[in-house]
Each structure stands twice: as structure tokens, then as C-alpha cells.
Amino acid sequence: MEEQLIFAWAMIFCIAIAPVYGEYYSKTVTPSSKVEKVTNLHFFLHDTLSGENPSAVLVARANLTRKDHSPVPFGSLFAIDDPLRVGPEPTSKIIGNAQGLYLSSSQDASKFTIVLYADFAFTTGKFKGSSFSVFSRNPVTEAKREVAIVGGRGRFRMARGFAHIKTSYFNATTGDAILDYKVTLYHY
């Protein structure tokens, strides 16, 4: 019994004084001599809230004390899977889709604003498999507006930039919209 106690104390002592080897590792890499690229894109996003096959659906709606009959009342959260098309016509070629969320963030309906997070992915053409991400305030009632591009993947890895948006079509009753996107991406 005494031998076991001595052995236990010896083990505790060894564990207590065992050196801990750990080190912080970091490595700074000088960027390659690749020159930053600029890519300009032009396409149309078709956001459909109505009909049998909507591309945007209400996920949550605030419990409002007053009746708001707008298709996108303040505090409403929508999930989107909007087609990106080469033109404003509903029959124009699909080149990708925008998936994400937008939140109606303006209490004043006359200054309708959303906060948009979406990944704009391309499914055809030379940018197939690439995407860029938008996370920005979008003041929808302004004729021309700008949103921030905060990242990307594929050919747009590490992208930053902006998109100018114009509303080509908007139905105030249904909330359906067609948006003209002119995008400038800076990437490597």
C-alpha cells in the first residue's frame, strides 16, 4: 500500500513539473507580384414575391401594432433565391442566382430600405463556379443606389467593390422587382 502511495505521489510530481512545450506560430507572406484585376459585370436580378413559384419568401414578420399592408413591411425578413439574367425580360437567359436574406429596415415606407446579404453566384459562362457577396444597406426608393461587395470565391476570391443598382421594374402591390446591376469587382 505504501509503495502504491509513493508511486502515485511520484506520478503527480512528474506531471506537475513536466515542461509544457507550446509556441505561437505565425508567418507573414509577401503577396505575389500578381496585379489586382478589375471585372465589370452587368446583369438583372429578378425578385419575385408573388405567384406559384416565388424567388423570395417571407421568413419572419415583426408583430406590428399598426396594420401595414405593404408587401414588405418594416421588420420583415425574406429568404431569396433570385435568378440573375442577362436582360430584364423574364425569358432572358439565366446566368446565375443570388441567394441570401434581406430585411426591411425602414420604418418610413416612403424611404423604403432593406439590408441585403446575398451571395451572387454564376452558373454559366467564364465565371461559372465563382461568386461575390454583398452585405449592405440598400435604399430601394432612391433611383440609383450603391451597395458594398465584401468578398467572393472562385475567380472572385478576396473580391471587394461595389454595385450600382437601378430599379427596372417594381410592382408596389406584389413587391415583385427587376433590378439592373452594374458591378465593379477588384480581385486577384
JOSULZI-V400414 format. One record per pair of residues at least 12 apart in sequence whose C-alpha atoms are under 10 Angstrom apart, sorted by the first residue. I is the first residue (numbers start at 0). GAP is how many residues later the second one is. Records with the same first field share a line. If there is no record, write none. Layout:
I=GAP, GAP
This chain:
31=156
33=154
34=152, 153
35=123, 150, 151, 152
36=119, 122, 148, 149, 150, 151
37=118, 121, 122, 123, 146, 147, 148, 149, 150
38=117, 120, 122, 144, 145, 146, 147, 148
39=123, 142, 143, 144, 145, 146
40=122, 140, 141, 142, 143, 144
41=42, 43, 44, 45, 121, 122, 138, 139, 140, 141, 142
42=41, 42, 43, 44, 45, 51, 52, 53, 136, 137, 138, 139, 140
43=38, 39, 40, 41, 42, 43, 44, 45, 46, 48, 50, 51, 121, 122, 123, 124, 134, 135, 136, 137, 138
44=37, 38, 39, 40, 41, 42, 43, 49, 51, 52, 53, 75, 120, 122, 123, 132, 133, 134, 135, 136
45=35, 36, 37, 38, 39, 41, 42, 43, 44, 51, 52, 122, 123, 130, 131, 132, 133, 134
46=33, 34, 35, 36, 37, 51, 123, 128, 129, 130, 131, 132
47=32, 33, 34, 35, 122, 123, 126, 127, 128, 129, 130
48=22, 23, 29, 31, 125, 126, 127, 128
49=21, 123, 124, 125, 126
50=123, 125
53=26, 27, 28, 122
54=23, 24, 25, 26, 27, 28, 42, 43, 44, 121
55=21, 22, 23, 24, 25, 26, 43, 44, 45, 46, 119, 120
56=20, 21, 22, 23, 24, 44
57=13, 14, 18, 19, 20, 21, 22, 43, 44, 45
58=17, 18, 19, 20, 21, 42, 44
59=15, 16, 17, 18, 19, 43
60=12, 13, 14, 15, 16, 17, 42, 43
61=12, 13, 14, 15
62=12, 13
67=41
68=104
69=39, 102, 103, 104, 105
70=100, 101, 102, 103, 104, 105
71=31, 32, 33, 37, 40, 42, 100, 101, 102, 103
72=30, 31, 32, 33, 34, 35, 36, 39
73=29, 30, 31, 32, 33, 34, 35, 38, 39, 40
74=28, 29, 30, 31, 32, 39
75=26, 27, 28, 29, 38
76=24, 25, 26, 27, 28, 37, 38
77=22, 23, 24, 25, 26, 38
78=20, 21, 22, 23, 24, 38, 39
79=17, 18, 19, 20, 21, 22, 37, 38
80=15, 16, 17, 18, 19, 20, 37, 38, 39
81=14, 15, 16, 17, 18, 36, 38, 96
82=12, 13, 14, 15, 16, 37, 38, 39
83=12, 13, 14, 36, 37, 38, 39, 94, 95, 96, 97
84=12, 93, 95
85=94
86=91, 92, 93
87=80, 81, 89, 90, 91, 92
88=89
89=88
92=31
93=28, 29, 30
94=26, 27, 28, 29, 30, 32, 33
95=24, 25, 26, 27, 28, 29, 31, 32, 33, 34, 35
96=21, 22, 23, 24, 25, 26, 34
97=19, 20, 21, 22, 23, 24, 33, 34, 35, 36
98=18, 19, 20, 21, 22, 34
99=16, 17, 18, 19, 20, 33, 34, 35
100=13, 14, 15, 16, 17, 18, 34
101=12, 13, 14, 15, 16, 33, 34, 35, 36
102=12, 13, 14, 34, 35
103=12, 34, 36
104=32, 33, 34
105=33
108=32
109=30, 31
110=28, 29, 30, 31
111=26, 27, 28, 29, 30
112=24, 25, 26, 27, 28, 29
113=22, 23, 24, 25, 26
114=19, 20, 21, 22, 23, 24, 25, 32
115=17, 18, 19, 20, 21, 22, 31, 32
116=16, 17, 18, 19, 20, 32, 33
117=14, 15, 16, 17, 18, 31
118=12, 13, 14, 15, 16, 30, 32, 33, 34
119=12, 13, 14, 32
120=12, 31, 32, 33
125=29
126=27, 28, 29
127=26, 27
128=24, 25, 26, 27
129=22, 23, 24, 25, 26, 27
130=20, 21, 22, 23, 24, 25, 26, 28
131=17, 18, 19, 20, 21, 22, 23, 24, 25, 26, 27, 28, 29, 53
132=15, 16, 17, 18, 19, 20, 23, 26, 27, 28
133=13, 14, 15, 16, 17, 18, 26, 27, 28, 29
134=12, 13, 14, 15, 16
135=12, 13, 14, 26
137=27
138=26
139=25, 26, 27
140=25, 26
141=23, 24, 25
142=22, 23, 24, 25
143=20, 21, 22, 23, 36
144=18, 19, 20, 21, 22, 36
145=16, 17, 18, 19, 20, 35, 36, 37
146=14, 15, 16, 17, 18, 36
147=12, 13, 14, 15, 16, 35
148=12, 13, 14, 34, 35, 36, 37
149=12, 35
150=34, 35, 36
151=33, 35
152=34
154=32, 33
155=29, 30, 31, 32
156=29, 30, 31
157=27, 28, 29, 30
158=25, 26, 27, 28, 29
159=24, 25, 26, 27
160=22, 23, 24, 25, 26
161=19, 20, 21, 22, 23, 24
162=17, 18, 19, 20, 21, 22
163=15, 16, 17, 18, 19, 20
164=14, 15, 16, 17, 18
165=12, 13, 14, 15, 16
166=12, 13, 14
167=12, 13
